[in-house]
C-alpha cells in the first residue's frame, strides 16, 4: 500500500476507534445495573450525564466525519451523524425496557441525549473553519513524514 494512503488511513483510524469505543462504552453503561457498580452518584443529575455523554458521542463521530471526508457536504454529514446519534439513544432506551428488568426507558433521557447531540452539532458547525484548518495541518504533517 502506498505510504500516503497509509498515512491518510491513520488519520481515519485516529478518529474512528475513539468514537467506536466511546459508543460501546455508552451502550455498556446504559444497559448494566448501576446499583452493582461502585460509581452510583457522580454528583450531577442523570439528565446532565445523558446530555454530556451524547455531546461527546456526537462530537467524536462528527470529528471523524470532518477529518476523514471532504469538506463538501459537511452540513449533511453533521445532520446524518446527529440523527444517527439520536437514533442510537432511542434504541438504547428501547433496549432498557425490553432486555433489562432493572432499567426503564425514559423520554426525558431521549430529550437530554438529543440536546447533547444538537449542542455538539452547533459547536462543530461554528468551529468548522478552524477544524478544517487543523485537518489541513495534520495532513501536511503526515505527508511530510
Kinemage of the C-alpha trace (Angstrom):
@kinemage 1
@onewidth
@group {chain A} dominant
@subgroup {mainchain}
@vectorlist {calphas} color= white
{ca unk a 1} P 0.000 0.000 0.000
{ca unk a 2} L 1.416 3.435 -0.911
{ca unk a 3} L 2.783 5.475 2.014
{ca unk a 4} L 0.431 8.446 1.559
{ca unk a 5} L -2.626 6.174 1.629
{ca unk a 6} L -1.313 4.536 4.807
{ca unk a 7} L -0.889 7.960 6.393
{ca unk a 8} L -4.415 9.042 5.476
{ca unk a 9} L -5.744 5.761 6.822
{ca unk a 10} L -4.009 6.501 10.132
{ca unk a 11} L -5.940 9.780 10.415
{ca unk a 12} L -9.212 7.959 9.798
{ca unk a 13} L -8.390 5.331 12.400
{ca unk a 14} L -7.261 8.022 14.838
{ca unk a 15} L -10.830 9.320 14.939
{ca unk a 16} L -12.735 6.097 14.220
{ca unk a 17} L -11.541 3.949 17.119
{ca unk a 18} L -12.159 6.501 19.893
{ca unk a 19} L -15.670 7.124 18.519
{ca unk a 20} L -16.360 3.394 18.274
{ca unk a 21} L -15.019 2.647 21.769
{ca unk a 22} L -16.992 5.566 23.234
{ca unk a 23} L -20.160 4.297 21.520
{ca unk a 24} L -19.600 0.850 23.014
{ca unk a 25} L -18.993 2.382 26.437
{ca unk a 26} L -22.294 4.272 26.285
{ca unk a 27} L -24.087 1.080 25.257
{ca unk a 28} L -22.475 -0.873 28.099
{ca unk a 29} L -23.112 1.757 30.780
{ca unk a 30} L -26.695 2.197 29.599
{ca unk a 31} L -27.522 -1.485 29.976
{ca unk a 32} L -25.714 -2.523 33.169
{ca unk a 33} L -27.263 -2.376 36.617
{ca unk a 34} L -25.648 0.732 38.081
{ca unk a 35} L -26.574 -0.390 41.601
{ca unk a 36} L -23.935 -3.122 41.202
{ca unk a 37} L -21.172 -0.624 40.420
{ca unk a 38} L -19.033 1.377 42.843
{ca unk a 39} L -19.968 4.576 40.976
{ca unk a 40} L -23.580 5.278 41.877
{ca unk a 41} L -23.602 9.048 42.146
{ca unk a 42} L -21.237 11.390 40.344
{ca unk a 43} L -22.745 14.480 41.940
{ca unk a 44} L -24.705 15.551 38.873
{ca unk a 45} L -28.189 14.851 37.623
{ca unk a 46} L -28.948 11.878 35.427
{ca unk a 47} L -30.076 14.194 32.631
{ca unk a 48} L -26.844 16.218 32.805
{ca unk a 49} L -24.888 12.980 32.420
{ca unk a 50} L -27.037 11.981 29.437
{ca unk a 51} L -26.548 15.386 27.819
{ca unk a 52} L -22.777 15.289 28.359
{ca unk a 53} L -22.438 11.690 27.199
{ca unk a 54} L -24.296 12.332 23.957
{ca unk a 55} L -22.458 15.617 23.405
{ca unk a 56} L -19.278 13.513 23.467
{ca unk a 57} L -20.801 10.850 21.228
{ca unk a 58} L -21.944 13.356 18.636
{ca unk a 59} L -18.687 15.300 18.799
{ca unk a 60} L -16.472 12.236 18.296
{ca unk a 61} L -18.460 10.959 15.315
{ca unk a 62} L -18.679 14.458 13.789
{ca unk a 63} L -14.912 14.877 14.112
{ca unk a 64} L -14.496 11.504 12.435
{ca unk a 65} L -16.779 12.706 9.629
{ca unk a 66} L -14.963 16.020 9.285
{ca unk a 67} L -11.431 14.629 9.383
{ca unk a 68} L -11.979 11.638 7.102
{ca unk a 69} L -14.126 13.058 4.313
{ca unk a 70} L -14.031 16.144 2.123
{ca unk a 71} L -15.500 19.379 3.444
{ca unk a 72} L -18.142 19.321 0.717
{ca unk a 73} L -21.423 18.173 2.207
{ca unk a 74} L -20.358 18.808 5.803
{ca unk a 75} L -23.779 20.108 6.846
{ca unk a 76} L -25.498 16.965 5.551
{ca unk a 77} L -22.878 14.806 7.268
{ca unk a 78} L -23.426 16.615 10.569
{ca unk a 79} L -27.184 16.157 10.200
{ca unk a 80} L -26.801 12.448 9.394
{ca unk a 81} L -24.470 11.863 12.348
{ca unk a 82} L -26.824 13.825 14.611
{ca unk a 83} L -29.817 11.747 13.547
{ca unk a 84} L -27.838 8.513 13.885
{ca unk a 85} L -26.679 9.509 17.381
{ca unk a 86} L -30.225 10.342 18.494
{ca unk a 87} L -31.499 7.084 16.943
{ca unk a 88} L -28.796 5.203 18.866
{ca unk a 89} L -30.035 6.809 22.092
{ca unk a 90} L -33.637 5.862 21.303
{ca unk a 91} L -32.515 2.303 20.510
{ca unk a 92} L -30.779 2.083 23.890
{ca unk a 93} L -33.870 3.364 25.703
{ca unk a 94} L -35.944 0.673 23.973
{ca unk a 95} L -33.363 -1.966 24.917
{ca unk a 96} L -33.504 -0.828 28.541
{ca unk a 97} L -37.224 -1.552 28.587
{ca unk a 98} L -37.020 -4.818 26.658
{ca unk a 99} L -33.910 -6.671 27.839
{ca unk a 100} L -33.374 -5.393 31.385
{ca unk a 101} L -35.525 -5.688 34.490
{ca unk a 102} L -33.608 -3.002 36.380
{ca unk a 103} L -33.730 -0.113 33.853
{ca unk a 104} L -36.729 1.668 32.342
{ca unk a 105} L -36.933 3.741 29.170
{ca unk a 106} L -37.348 7.457 29.783
{ca unk a 107} L -38.474 10.080 27.273
{ca unk a 108} L -36.559 12.735 29.207
{ca unk a 109} L -33.364 10.712 28.709
{ca unk a 110} L -34.032 10.849 24.965
{ca unk a 111} L -34.566 14.612 25.222
{ca unk a 112} L -31.316 15.067 27.179
{ca unk a 113} L -29.453 12.887 24.646
{ca unk a 114} L -30.870 14.952 21.793
{ca unk a 115} L -29.857 18.229 23.441
{ca unk a 116} L -26.294 16.929 23.847
{ca unk a 117} L -26.105 15.918 20.182
{ca unk a 118} L -27.584 19.224 18.983
{ca unk a 119} L -25.080 21.213 21.065
{ca unk a 120} L -22.243 19.111 19.590
{ca unk a 121} L -23.550 19.801 16.072
{ca unk a 122} L -23.708 23.534 16.768
{ca unk a 123} L -20.168 23.551 18.194
{ca unk a 124} L -18.765 21.647 15.200
{ca unk a 125} L -20.620 23.909 12.769
{ca unk a 126} L -19.358 27.078 14.490
{ca unk a 127} L -15.778 25.752 14.616
{ca unk a 128} L -15.822 24.144 11.152
{ca unk a 129} L -13.338 26.602 9.607
{ca unk a 130} L -10.871 26.156 12.462
{ca unk a 131} L -11.328 22.380 12.346
{ca unk a 132} L -10.796 22.373 8.579
{ca unk a 133} L -7.530 24.310 9.045
{ca unk a 134} L -6.467 21.822 11.716
{ca unk a 135} L -7.279 18.984 9.334
{ca unk a 136} L -5.079 20.578 6.653
{ca unk a 137} L -2.199 20.969 9.134
{ca unk a 138} L -2.498 17.360 10.265
{ca unk a 139} L -2.488 16.172 6.663
{ca unk a 140} L 0.572 18.337 5.914
{ca unk a 141} L 2.471 16.877 8.858
{ca unk a 142} L 1.522 13.343 7.871
{ca unk a 143} L 2.539 13.832 4.255
{ca unk a 144} L 5.982 15.144 5.281
{ca unk a 145} L 6.745 12.116 7.457
